[in-house]
Amino acid sequence: MPTQAKAAVIGEITERFQNSSAAVLTEYRGLTVAQLTQLRRSLGAGSSYAVVKNTLTKRAADEVGFGDLAPLLNGPTAIAFIEGDPVEAAKAIRDFARANPLLVVKGGVVDGRTVDASEVTRLADVEPREVLLAKLAGAMKGNLTKAAGLFQAPLSQVARLAAALQEKKAADAPAAEAPAADADTAAADTTPETDAETADAAGDD
């Protein structure tokens, strides 16, 4: 391949890495053109699945800081460049691989970091968005229920809580006021003595 053509291919792969939310490297050995087309369609609009040359892809990966992909770039390699939700694309690849075991996931890039095949699998196993949102809503509801319970507590209980907080505040106050007490040492010392003398005089009477 002429140098200019190689540069163009490297530039195209580099751009795909930069513009994709994820890139999944696969080995497609033994799959038919029809099967690859099916996989490409399952990835969703905007995504692509392309057979790449390993040497040129290594250079492109180096240019965008994904040099860690080099060990994965051997043998027949095709990359799914994802534009959209990486989780949904990972699920599509996982489902396709289950039906077509000849597809082997090597690893890839997700949200700007390189990942191995097991991490791609874990991404595919993430629960659906609706389930996660429902769990989040449930957790928030639980916290709100606890807060509502506190606001609806009997007045006596609220009063005890307020008293406990006031006592804690009072206990913390002397430590904070200690420097001021030292500054007034002379005045503090005279008052007790005067009181004591007065008490003694009253006793003599």
C-alpha positions in Angstrom: 0.0 0.0 0.0 1.5 3.4 -1.0 2.6 5.6 1.9 -0.1 8.2 1.2 -2.8 5.6 1.3 -1.5 4.2 4.5 -1.5 7.7 6.1 -5.1 8.1 5.0 -6.1 4.8 6.6 -4.3 5.6 9.8 -6.0 9.0 9.9 -9.4 7.4 9.4 -8.9 4.9 12.2 -7.5 7.6 14.5 -10.6 9.7 13.9 -12.9 6.7 14.7 -11.1 6.1 18.0 -11.5 9.8 18.9 -15.2 10.1 17.9 -16.4 6.8 19.4 -17.7 6.2 22.9 -16.2 2.7 22.8 -14.3 0.5 20.4 -14.4 -3.3 20.8 -11.7 -5.4 19.1 -12.8 -8.8 17.8 -11.5 -11.8 15.9 -13.9 -12.7 13.1 -12.1 -15.8 11.7 -14.6 -18.1 10.0 -17.6 -15.8 10.0 -19.4 -15.1 6.7 -20.0 -11.7 5.1 -23.7 -12.1 5.9 -22.9 -12.8 9.6 -20.7 -9.7 9.8 -23.4 -7.6 8.2 -25.8 -8.9 10.8 -23.5 -7.9 13.6 -22.9 -4.5 12.1 -26.6 -3.8 11.9 -27.1 -4.9 15.5 -24.7 -2.3 16.8 -27.2 0.5 16.1 -27.2 3.7 14.0 -23.9 5.6 13.9 -21.8 2.6 14.9 -19.6 0.7 12.5 -17.8 -2.7 12.3 -14.8 -2.8 10.1 -11.9 -5.2 9.3 -8.6 -3.4 10.0 -5.0 -3.9 9.3 -3.2 -4.6 12.6 0.0 -2.6 11.8 -1.9 0.5 10.7 -4.3 0.2 13.7 -1.4 0.0 16.1 0.0 3.3 14.7 -3.5 4.9 15.0 -3.9 3.6 18.6 -0.5 5.0 19.5 -1.5 8.4 18.2 -4.6 8.6 20.5 -2.9 7.1 23.5 -4.2 3.6 23.3 -0.9 1.8 22.8 -2.0 -0.8 25.3 -4.1 -2.3 22.5 -1.0 -3.5 20.6 -1.0 -7.0 22.1 -4.6 -7.5 21.0 -3.8 -6.5 17.4 -2.8 -9.9 16.0 -4.6 -12.3 13.7 -7.8 -11.3 11.8 -9.1 -8.2 13.6 -12.3 -6.2 13.2 -13.2 -3.3 15.4 -16.7 -2.3 16.4 -16.6 1.5 16.7 -19.5 2.5 18.9 -21.3 5.9 18.7 -23.9 5.8 21.5 -24.4 3.7 24.6 -21.5 1.3 25.0 -23.6 -0.9 27.2 -26.2 -1.5 24.5 -23.5 -2.2 22.0 -21.7 -4.6 24.3 -24.9 -6.5 24.8 -25.4 -6.7 21.0 -21.9 -8.1 20.6 -22.4 -10.6 23.5 -25.7 -11.8 22.1 -24.2 -12.2 18.6 -21.2 -14.1 20.0 -23.5 -16.5 21.8 -25.2 -17.3 18.6 -22.0 -17.3 16.6 -19.1 -18.6 18.8 -16.6 -17.9 16.0 -16.7 -14.3 17.1 -14.1 -13.7 19.8 -13.9 -10.5 21.8 -10.4 -9.4 22.5 -10.9 -6.2 24.5 -11.1 -2.6 23.5 -11.6 1.0 24.7 -14.5 2.3 26.8 -14.9 5.9 27.8 -11.3 6.6 27.0 -9.6 3.7 28.8 -8.4 0.4 27.5 -10.2 -2.7 28.8 -9.8 -6.5 28.4 -12.4 -9.0 27.2 -13.7 -9.7 30.7 -14.5 -6.0 31.2 -16.4 -5.9 27.9 -18.4 -8.9 29.2 -19.1 -7.2 32.5 -20.3 -4.1 30.6 -22.7 -6.3 28.6 -24.1 -7.8 31.9 -25.0 -4.3 33.3 -28.8 -4.3 34.1 -31.1 -2.3 31.7 -31.3 1.4 32.3 -35.0 1.1 33.4 -34.0 -1.4 36.1 -31.2 0.8 37.4 -33.4 3.9 37.4 -36.0 1.9 39.3 -33.5 0.8 41.9 -32.2 4.4 42.3 -35.7 5.7 42.7 -36.4 3.0 45.3 -33.2 4.0 47.3 -34.2 7.7 47.2 -37.8 6.8 48.3 -36.4 4.9 51.2 -34.3 8.0 52.4 -37.3 10.2 51.9 -39.4 7.9 54.0 -36.9 8.0 56.8 -36.9 11.8 56.7 -40.7 11.9 56.7 -40.7 9.6 59.7 -38.4 12.0 61.6 -40.6 15.0 60.8 -43.7 13.1 62.0 -42.1 12.0 65.3 -43.9 12.9 68.5 -43.1 16.4 69.9 -41.5 14.8 73.0 -39.1 12.9 70.9 -38.1 16.0 69.0 -37.7 17.9 72.2 -35.3 15.2 73.6 -33.3 15.4 70.4 -33.1 19.1 70.7 -32.1 18.9 74.3 -29.4 16.4 73.5 -28.0 18.6 70.8 -28.0 21.6 73.2 -26.2 19.6 75.9 -23.5 18.6 73.3 -23.1 22.2 72.2 -22.7 23.3 75.9 -20.2 20.6 76.5 -18.1 21.7 73.5 -18.3 25.4 74.5 -15.7 25.5 77.4 -12.9 24.1 75.2 -13.6 26.8 72.6 -13.7 29.6 75.3 -10.5 28.5 77.2 -8.2 31.2 75.7 -10.6 33.9 76.7 -10.7 32.5 80.2 -6.9 32.7 80.4 -7.0 36.3 79.4 -9.2 37.2 82.3 -7.3 35.3 84.9 -6.9 38.2 87.3 -10.6 39.0 87.4 -11.5 35.4 87.8 -9.1 34.9 90.7 -10.4 37.8 92.8 -14.1 36.9 92.7 -13.8 33.5 94.5 -11.6 35.0 97.3 -14.0 37.8 97.9 -16.9 35.4 98.2 -14.9 33.3 100.6 -14.1 36.2 102.9 -17.7 37.3 102.9 -18.8 33.8 103.9 -16.2 33.7 106.7 -17.3 37.0 108.1 -20.9 35.9 108.2 -19.9 32.8 110.1 -18.1 34.8 112.7 -21.2 36.8 113.4 
